[in-house]
Amino acid sequence: MENPEVVIRLSPDEALVLSDWLERVQMTDLSRLVDDTAVWAPLHRIAGTLDKSLPGIFAADYAERLEAARSRLRPALDDSASDEGTET
């Protein structure tokens, strides 16, 4: 029997960065970025779920928290430089 829902697990850093990006996307002309209106409902649902799950988005130091999360999620410059010379 199939599970009727899909569950996605995110780290707190991933959730914070994704929440911020979704908020910015929703404030733009969403139809330019998302050409299928069927995609809007799940995007809004994900954004709403993240907003409810992240009390830190209303904190006074939100910008600092967001930048720290982004920094932790970005690959280190040394890692990307060493990966460029490696072929798989």
SVG drawing of the C-alpha trace seen along z (x, -y; Angstrom):
<svg xmlns="http://www.w3.org/2000/svg" viewBox="-3 -43 46 45">
<polyline fill="none" stroke="black" stroke-width="0.4" points="0.0,0.0 1.3,-3.4 1.8,-6.2 -0.8,-8.9 1.7,-11.7 5.3,-12.5 7.4,-13.6 10.5,-15.7 12.9,-16.2 15.1,-19.3 17.7,-20.5 16.9,-23.8 19.5,-25.5 17.9,-24.1 14.4,-25.0 15.4,-28.6 17.2,-29.2 14.4,-27.5 11.7,-29.5 13.5,-32.8 13.9,-31.8 10.3,-30.8 9.2,-34.1 11.2,-36.1 9.9,-34.0 6.3,-34.5 6.8,-38.3 7.9,-38.3 5.8,-37.6 5.4,-33.9 4.0,-33.3 7.3,-34.3 9.2,-31.6 6.5,-28.9 4.8,-28.4 2.4,-25.7 -0.2,-27.0 -0.6,-23.5 2.8,-24.0 1.7,-27.1 -0.5,-25.2 2.3,-22.9 4.8,-25.8 2.4,-27.8 1.8,-24.8 5.5,-24.2 6.1,-27.9 3.2,-28.0 4.4,-24.9 7.9,-26.3 6.6,-29.6 4.7,-27.8 7.7,-25.6 10.3,-28.4 9.6,-30.8 13.1,-32.4 11.8,-34.1 10.2,-36.7 13.3,-37.2 15.1,-40.6 18.3,-38.9 16.7,-37.0 19.1,-38.4 22.1,-37.2 20.5,-33.8 19.8,-33.5 23.3,-34.4 24.8,-32.0 22.6,-29.2 23.6,-30.1 27.2,-30.0 26.9,-26.6 25.1,-25.2 27.5,-26.6 30.4,-24.3 33.7,-25.6 35.8,-27.3 38.5,-24.8 36.1,-21.9 34.8,-23.3 38.4,-24.0 39.5,-20.4 36.4,-18.9 37.0,-20.7 40.1,-18.7 38.4,-15.4 36.5,-13.6 34.1,-10.7"/>
</svg>
